[in-house]
Amino acid sequence: QAVREGLRCIRVIHGRGLKSKEKPVLKESLKGWIIRAMNRRWIVAFASARMADGGTGATYLLLKGKPSKKRVHVVG
């Protein structure tokens, strides 16, 4: 939806995972989702947010520009 609307950067708030037993579950799942080949065609880069925007509890996603085709297939 963000790609269709022409957004270039979005912030995903997933929390820091402080109550997780081993490691942050949502953050690691998001990272895996981003890295998978299907989703790479829309995501250029990602990084933890600034402290003012959530720090390690949020992730910025840099998206490619709005596609020129009318048919957009976004998985996820």
Order of alpha helices (4+ residues) and beta strands (2+ residues): beta-alpha-alpha-beta-beta
